[in-house]
Amino acid sequence: MRVGVYRGFPASAGGGFQYEASLLDALSDLTPQVPYDLVCVNPAGESLRGILQSRHLHYGRLPILPLGDLDIHQGPPESYLSTDGEGGRPPPPTDEIVLNTAMGQALREEDIDLLLTLHPSLIGPEALVPFIVPIHDLQHRLQPEFPEVSADGIAALREQAYRTICRYATLVLVDSEAGRQDVLRFYGDLIDGDRIRVLPFFPPARRSRPPTQRDLARVRTRYGLPERYYFYPAQFWMHKNHCLIVEALARLADDGDEAVRVVFAGSYTEKWRARNFIDVMALADRLGVRDRIHYLGFVPDRDMPALYSLSAGLVMPTFFGPTNMPPLEAWSFGRPVIVSDLPSIRDQLGDGALYIDPRDAVSLADAMRRLWHDDALAATLAANGARCLAGYRHEDFLSRLRSILDEAVDRVRTRRTPAYPIAWPQEAGGAG
């Protein structure tokens, strides 16, 4: 039995990219342990430089230690406004399976029996092979007012993809019980709980070593960081709600807390993010707090531990769940968390965070003020977070992933996978 592992998110994808990195790390550890072959099946022309920044991947038993940092060069945000989006305007959706003959043939030539795609992808059904695939969120159904999940035909494309995934996947991965319930709520006519498995996030940053004093000094100098700041690593999607932080900074300044600073890290290399970046910075100018915001652009993974450690905490007023990686990263480096009060996020973080209304700048300003001045509260939140982390170790993540792989392999061997409505041309006796 051969299991092909397929990845595809660019580093600019943020959390999706980090999710793929965490699974590659885990699969690298599992490869010597499982009784089936795990192989990477990415197209030959694709560069893996970004994903190889992880220091937990290895070639055989030889560790891969990349030199230098991955970098994303951004032009002025205005230069992205005329583009259709990250990958251009999507094609019209269709309910039929459109065969990817090149990929399907390549997978068959490599004797791939099961495909594990590390991002929501139609490669599995387009190649007519059994597949495992994650569904991170269904925000095009839950909050379609955000253009990043609805505009330029994206909502229709997402809907087509998720319906196809739910109809034909051997197993679907979600990061939480809330995510599982969302899938059943919207696609319960195509999938039941028997084919959905919960695999909580385990961010790659959790396996990073704590930053040394030299690391802290280097990062502080490299980015010209303020003495103290809140940190928000997030792509400039509108749902990330950077504008609320700007409004909260203005309220804090009006109330005399002019020392509060915020550091943003993340890219804007497509239309909707570029528009939002321009709006966020314009708002900061209008409210007179632009000098309190430090924008770093894309930050390489090796600098993240120091950026978290030097901060007063993470502030994350996102509108999207079900769960998120940055709070777990902040906890990993002993920092407290301020986050949106969404039911799924409360389920994820428990008593390890201060919760705010993501539509209310006063709520966020109050939380930022409390944490800025109350060291005991910060220490309590960080300790609560550390306790939550201790309940889910990397060994637990590996065990869950191994169990999911074992089950999927068994389903393929015993032919307990959804049937495709068509056969691969050669298998049907055609000319291909």
C-alpha positions in Angstrom: 0.0 0.0 0.0 1.4 3.4 -1.0 0.0 6.7 0.4 0.8 9.8 -1.6 1.1 13.1 0.3 0.3 16.2 -1.7 0.8 19.7 -0.5 0.3 23.0 -2.3 -0.2 26.2 -0.2 2.3 29.0 -0.6 3.9 30.6 2.4 1.7 33.6 1.8 -1.3 31.5 2.7 -0.5 31.9 6.4 -2.3 29.4 8.6 -3.0 27.0 5.7 0.7 26.9 5.0 1.5 26.3 8.7 -1.1 23.5 8.8 0.7 21.7 5.9 4.0 22.2 7.6 2.8 20.6 10.8 1.5 17.6 9.0 4.7 17.2 7.0 6.7 17.3 10.2 4.5 14.6 11.7 4.5 12.4 8.6 8.3 12.7 8.5 8.3 11.2 12.0 5.8 8.5 11.2 7.3 7.3 7.9 9.7 4.8 9.6 6.9 3.5 11.9 4.0 2.6 9.6 3.6 -0.7 7.6 2.8 1.2 4.4 4.8 3.6 2.2 4.4 7.3 2.7 5.7 9.3 -0.3 5.5 13.0 -1.4 3.9 13.2 -4.8 4.2 16.9 -5.7 4.6 17.8 -9.3 8.3 17.7 -10.4 8.5 21.4 -11.3 7.2 22.6 -8.0 9.7 24.2 -5.6 9.5 23.0 -2.0 11.8 25.7 -0.6 9.1 27.3 1.5 8.1 24.1 3.2 11.7 23.0 3.7 12.2 25.8 6.2 11.0 23.4 8.8 13.9 21.9 10.7 12.0 18.7 11.5 11.9 17.3 8.0 14.6 14.8 7.0 15.8 12.9 3.9 15.9 9.3 5.1 17.6 9.8 8.5 19.5 12.9 7.5 18.1 16.1 8.9 17.4 18.9 6.4 18.7 22.2 7.8 17.9 25.0 5.4 20.3 27.9 5.2 18.9 31.4 5.1 15.2 32.6 5.4 12.3 32.3 3.1 11.3 35.7 2.0 8.2 37.1 0.2 8.9 40.3 -1.7 5.9 42.6 -1.7 5.4 45.5 -4.1 3.3 48.6 -3.1 -0.3 47.4 -2.1 -1.7 49.5 -5.0 0.1 47.2 -7.4 -2.2 44.3 -6.5 -5.5 46.0 -6.8 -6.1 45.1 -10.4 -5.5 41.4 -10.0 -8.4 38.8 -9.7 -7.0 37.1 -6.6 -4.3 34.8 -5.5 -4.7 32.3 -8.3 -6.7 34.4 -10.8 -10.5 34.3 -11.4 -11.7 30.7 -10.8 -13.5 28.7 -13.6 -17.2 28.3 -13.4 -18.1 25.6 -10.9 -19.6 22.3 -12.0 -21.1 19.3 -10.2 -19.3 16.9 -12.5 -15.9 15.4 -11.9 -13.4 16.9 -14.4 -10.6 14.5 -14.8 -7.0 15.6 -14.3 -5.6 13.1 -16.7 -1.9 14.1 -16.1 -2.1 13.8 -12.4 -4.2 10.7 -12.4 -1.8 8.9 -14.8 1.2 10.0 -12.7 -0.4 8.7 -9.5 -1.1 5.4 -11.1 2.4 5.1 -12.5 3.7 5.6 -8.9 1.2 3.0 -7.6 -0.5 5.4 -5.3 -3.4 3.7 -3.6 -4.5 6.5 -1.3 -3.9 10.3 -1.5 -3.5 12.5 1.6 -3.9 16.1 0.5 -2.7 18.6 3.1 -5.1 21.3 2.0 -8.7 21.3 0.7 -8.1 20.1 -2.9 -9.9 18.2 -5.6 -6.8 16.4 -6.8 -8.1 13.1 -5.3 -11.5 13.0 -7.0 -10.1 14.5 -10.2 -7.7 11.6 -10.3 -10.4 9.1 -9.2 -8.2 7.8 -6.3 -9.3 7.4 -2.7 -8.3 10.4 -0.6 -8.1 12.0 2.8 -8.5 15.8 2.9 -9.0 18.6 5.5 -11.8 21.1 5.7 -10.6 24.1 7.7 -13.7 26.2 7.7 -17.0 26.8 5.9 -17.0 30.6 6.2 -18.5 31.0 2.7 -21.7 29.6 4.2 -21.3 31.1 7.7 -20.1 34.6 6.9 -20.3 35.3 3.2 -20.1 39.1 3.7 -16.3 38.7 3.7 -15.0 39.0 0.1 -12.1 36.6 0.6 -14.6 33.7 0.8 -17.3 35.0 -1.5 -16.2 37.4 -4.2 -14.9 36.7 -7.7 -16.7 33.4 -7.8 -14.9 32.0 -4.8 -18.1 31.1 -2.9 -19.3 29.0 -5.8 -15.9 27.4 -6.2 -15.7 26.5 -2.5 -19.2 25.1 -2.5 -18.4 22.9 -5.4 -15.2 21.7 -3.9 -16.6 20.9 -0.5 -19.6 19.1 -1.9 -17.3 17.0 -4.0 -15.0 16.4 -1.1 -17.8 15.3 1.2 -19.4 13.0 -1.4 -16.2 11.1 -2.3 -13.6 11.4 0.5 -12.4 8.3 2.3 -12.0 10.5 5.4 -12.4 14.3 6.0 -10.2 16.0 8.6 -11.5 18.8 10.8 -9.7 20.6 13.6 -12.4 20.6 16.2 -15.8 19.2 17.2 -17.3 22.6 16.1 -15.7 22.1 12.6 -17.2 18.6 12.5 -20.7 19.9 13.3 -20.4 22.6 10.6 -19.6 20.0 8.0 -22.6 17.9 9.1 -24.9 21.0 9.2 -24.2 22.0 5.7 -23.3 18.7 4.0 -25.0 16.1 6.0 -26.8 15.0 2.9 -23.4 13.9 1.4 -21.4 12.7 4.5 -22.1 11.4 8.0 -19.9 11.3 11.0 -18.5 7.9 10.1 -16.1 9.7 7.6 -15.2 12.8 9.6 -12.2 12.7 12.0 -11.1 15.4 14.4 -7.4 16.3 14.3 -6.6 19.4 16.4 -3.9 21.8 15.3 -0.3 21.3 16.4 1.5 24.4 15.2 5.1 23.9 14.0 6.2 26.7 16.3 5.5 24.5 19.3 8.5 22.3 18.3 10.8 25.3 18.1 13.4 25.8 20.7 12.9 28.8 23.1 14.7 31.9 21.8 18.1 32.7 23.3 19.1 36.2 24.5 21.1 36.4 21.3 17.9 35.6 19.3 15.9 38.2 21.2 18.5 40.9 20.6 18.9 40.0 16.9 15.1 40.1 16.2 14.6 43.3 18.2 17.4 45.0 16.2 16.3 43.5 12.8 12.8 44.8 13.0 13.4 47.9 15.1 10.8 46.7 17.6 9.3 49.0 20.3 10.3 48.2 23.9 6.9 46.7 24.5 4.0 45.7 22.1 1.1 43.5 21.3 1.7 41.1 18.5 -0.7 40.1 15.7 0.7 37.7 13.0 -2.1 37.5 10.4 -2.5 37.9 6.6 -4.4 41.1 5.8 -7.7 39.4 5.1 -10.7 41.6 6.2 -11.9 38.9 8.6 -8.7 39.2 10.6 -10.2 42.5 11.8 -7.0 44.7 12.0 -9.2 47.8 11.9 -10.6 47.0 15.3 -7.1 47.0 16.7 -6.5 50.4 15.2 -9.7 51.8 16.7 -8.7 50.3 20.1 -5.3 52.0 19.9 -7.0 55.3 19.3 -9.3 54.8 22.3 -6.3 53.9 24.5 -4.5 57.0 23.4 -7.5 59.2 24.2 -7.6 57.6 27.7 -3.9 58.3 28.3 -2.4 54.9 27.3 -0.2 56.3 24.5 2.6 53.8 25.2 0.6 50.9 23.8 2.1 49.7 20.5 1.1 46.9 18.1 3.3 44.9 15.7 1.6 43.4 12.6 3.2 40.6 10.6 1.7 39.2 7.4 1.5 39.7 3.7 -1.0 41.4 1.3 0.0 39.9 -2.0 -3.4 39.8 -3.7 -6.3 42.1 -4.4 -8.5 41.7 -1.3 -5.7 41.7 1.2 -4.0 44.7 -0.5 -7.3 46.7 -0.3 -7.7 45.8 3.3 -4.1 46.8 4.1 -4.6 50.2 2.5 -7.8 50.7 4.5 -6.2 49.7 7.8 -3.3 52.1 7.4 -5.6 54.9 6.1 -7.7 54.4 9.3 -4.6 54.6 11.4 -3.6 57.9 9.8 -7.1 59.4 10.3 -7.2 58.4 13.9 -3.6 59.6 14.5 -2.1 56.3 15.7 0.0 55.3 12.6 3.1 55.8 14.7 1.9 53.2 17.2 1.7 50.4 14.5 4.8 48.6 13.3 4.3 46.6 10.2 6.9 43.9 9.5 5.6 42.3 6.3 6.3 38.6 5.9 8.3 37.1 8.8 10.4 33.9 8.5 9.5 31.1 10.9 12.8 31.3 12.8 12.0 34.8 14.0 8.5 34.0 15.3 9.6 32.6 18.7 11.4 35.8 19.5 8.6 38.0 18.3 6.1 36.3 20.5 8.5 36.2 23.5 9.3 39.9 23.3 5.6 40.8 23.1 3.1 41.7 25.9 0.8 39.1 24.3 -1.2 38.1 21.3 -4.2 40.2 20.2 -6.4 38.4 17.7 -9.9 39.9 17.1 -10.7 37.5 14.2 -14.2 36.8 13.0 -13.3 33.3 11.8 -13.0 30.0 13.5 -13.6 27.3 14.3 -10.1 27.4 15.9 -6.8 29.2 15.2 -3.1 28.5 15.5 -1.6 31.8 16.8 -3.1 31.4 20.4 -1.3 28.1 20.7 1.9 29.6 19.4 1.6 32.5 21.9 1.1 30.0 24.8 4.1 28.0 23.6 6.3 31.0 24.3 4.7 32.0 27.6 2.5 34.8 26.3 -1.1 35.7 27.2 -3.8 35.9 24.6 -6.6 38.3 23.8 -9.1 36.8 21.3 -12.6 37.0 19.9 -15.4 35.6 22.0 -16.7 33.0 19.6 -18.1 29.7 21.0 -15.7 27.5 19.0 -12.7 29.6 20.2 -13.8 29.4 23.8 -14.0 25.6 23.4 -10.4 25.7 22.1 -8.8 28.1 24.6 -10.9 27.8 27.8 -9.5 29.9 30.6 -6.3 30.7 28.7 -7.5 33.9 27.1 -9.2 37.3 27.6 -12.3 37.3 25.3 -13.6 40.4 23.5 -16.4 41.3 21.2 -14.9 41.5 17.7 -17.3 44.2 16.7 -16.6 46.5 19.7 -13.5 48.6 19.9 -14.2 49.5 23.5 -14.2 45.8 24.5 -10.8 45.3 22.8 -9.4 48.5 24.3 -10.4 47.5 27.8 -8.8 44.1 27.4 -5.6 45.5 26.0 -5.5 48.1 28.9 -6.0 45.4 31.5 -3.3 43.1 30.2 -0.8 45.9 29.6 -1.0 47.0 33.2 -1.7 43.8 35.1 1.3 41.5 35.2 -0.4 39.0 37.5 -3.3 38.6 35.0 -0.8 38.1 32.2 1.0 35.4 34.2 -2.2 33.6 35.1 -3.4 33.5 31.5 -0.1 32.3 30.3 0.0 29.6 33.0 -3.5 28.5 32.0 -2.5 28.3 28.4 0.6 26.2 29.3 -1.6 23.8 31.2 -3.9 23.4 28.1 -0.9 22.8 25.9 0.3 20.1 28.2 -2.8 18.1 27.5 -2.0 17.8 23.8 1.6 16.9 23.1 3.3 16.2 19.8 3.1 12.5 20.6 -0.7 12.8 20.9 -0.8 14.6 17.5 1.3 11.8 16.0 -0.9 9.1 17.5 -4.1 10.7 16.2 -2.6 11.1 12.8 -1.3 7.6 12.7 -4.8 6.3 13.7 -6.4 8.2 10.9 -4.0 7.0 8.3 -4.3 3.4 9.5 -8.1 3.6 9.3 -8.0 5.1 5.8 -5.6 2.5 4.6 -7.8 -0.3 6.0 -10.9 1.3 4.3 -9.1 1.2 1.0 -7.9 -2.3 1.4 -11.4 -3.5 2.3 -13.0 -1.4 -0.4 -15.0 0.7 2.1 -14.6 4.0 0.3 -17.2 6.0 -1.6 -17.6 4.9 -5.2 -16.9 7.3 -8.1 -19.6 7.5 -10.8 -17.0 7.0 -13.6 -13.9 4.8 -14.0 -10.5 5.8 -15.0 -10.2 5.4 -18.8 -7.7 2.6 -18.9 -9.4 0.8 -16.1 -12.6 0.9 -18.1 -10.9 -0.5 -21.1 -10.7 2.8 -23.0 -7.9 4.3 -24.9 -7.2 6.9 -22.2 
